[in-house]
């Protein structure tokens, strides 16, 4: 009787082994990434929190698979090959490794402008992220991997490698990789009937679009002006690599336009404007209406006003310094001094106008939150309301 039971167990094991051999590994790469990012800090741009989550996730996966890299006495790296893989979680190791390096690079990117050494560290992490993504792509080419997973791994690898090429300003390679990645995600988006899954891939396609246009701009294929760059920036929200590059391009374009900027005319009088900061501010102010129309939120409009007021303050300070230098010289140029005083008055006038427009915008926003019915009980008011005295603060 016991022998018969053992034979039955062996037969069951044989059946299970055959099913495991014939079964295909499936990893939903983009849904896995997006779910992890939204749940662990990336909704608020907290790269450090997401990186720490990836480290903990890696430790849990390696422990569950008994696939640890060494002991407490030393590190011994283990390669993930076709012979090693017996579970889909092995693919997760490479995926989470790539995500951890990418999130660390984005975290360092925020400090790279003030601390030059952080940029070298960031580039090393981006290189490692691209390497892990490429390893994931290669290992997914094995026969026991589902076709969808193969496509996703290929698109993810192209996207990660494109991020590295984008940062080193290899625009030709970057635009090719981004285009290939977008093509794959477009095919995946059209292959699903589920609306949520289709929207997930369509969102990734939209995220890649601004990167491709910026690469084309740097290759001289875009024919874009500063308005196109501003539109590209608004569509690149949440992409720190691209946003930083676009900001630099906008600044450079404004400086080029400012160098050709001539006179200012106000109250029937024209004077030449030579100060660089004042030129850049006035050019930015001329784009205010178009930028404001692209801002759909109150916070976005306030940020635009704050940036303009800060630029105006810097321009006024620069003009005041020029006036002080002119006053301190023994031979004063009365014509030049008069022109500088006129420019100072003009900038002060623009600053007052900006402050009035900002206050009107704030009042309009607060008026929307005033209670419709004065007698409405407090228990029925769920959102924070504006008190009448808030309007005069």
C-alpha positions, 0 to 999 in steps of 0.5 A: 500500500505504501509502495503504491502511494509512493508511485502515485506521488512520483507520478504526480511529481512527474506531471508537475515537472512536465507542467513546469517545463511546458509553462511559460514565465510571465512578468508584467513589467510596466504594470509592476513598475507603475504599481510600485512607484505609485505606492512607494513615493513616486507619486510625490517625486520621492526618489529616495523612498522608492530606492529604499523600497527597491532595496527591501524588495530585492532582499525579500526576493533573494531570501525567498529564492535562497539566491543571496549574493555572498554571506556576512563575510564577503560578497560573491556575485551570482549571475542569473542565467537560463539554467538558474531560472526556475521561477519568475521572481528571478526576472524581478531581481533584474527589474528591481535592480534596474529600478533601484539604480534609476531611482538613485540616479534621479535622486542624485540628479536633484543635487548634481547642479550644486555638487559636481561630484554627484553628477559622476555618481549619477552617471554611474548609476544610470549606466548600471540601470541600463546594464541591468535592463539590458540583462533583463532583455537578454534573459527574457529571450529564452523560449520559456518566456511569454511573447508579451514579456519579451516585448516589454523587456525589450521596450524597457531596455530601450527606454533605460538605455535611451535615458543614459544616452539622453544624459550624455547628449548622444541625441542620435542614439537616444532618439532612435532608442526612444522611438523603438521603445515608443513603437513597442509600447504603442503595439502593446497598448493596442493589443489589450481590451482592458481599458486600465491596462491600455491606458497604462501603456498609452501613458508611457507613449505620451511620456516618451513623446517630449523626449523624442521632440527634445532630441530632434530639437538638439539635432536641428530637426525640430525647427522649434522656438521658445513657445514650442519649448514651453509646451514641451516642458508642460507635457514633460511634468514629472520627468526630471531628466527632461525638465532640467534639459528643457529649462536649460534650453529655454534659458539659452534661447532667451539669452540669445533673444535677449542679445538681439533685444534693443530698446524699450518704449514706455510713456512715449519715450524710448531708451536702449536696454543693455542689462542682460537680466532686464532683457531676459525678464522682459522677454519672459514677461512677453510670454506670460499670457501664453504660459498662463493659458497652459497652466490649468491649476492655481498652484501652477499660476502662482509658481509662474507669478513667483518666478516672474517676480523673482526675475524682476527683483533680480533685474531691479537689483542689477539696474540699481547696482549700475546706477550706484556704479555710475553715481560713484564715478567722478565724471558722471554721464548724465544721459546714461544715468537718466536712462538707467533711472527711467529703466528702474521706474519701468521695471518697478511699474512692471513689478507692481502690475505683476503683483496686482495681477497675482492678487486678483488671481488669488482673490478669484481662487478664494471667491470660489471657496466662499460658502454659497449659503451663509446658513450652511451648517458646519457639519455639511461643509467638507472642504476648507472654505475661505473666510471673508477676512482672508481676501484682505490679507 
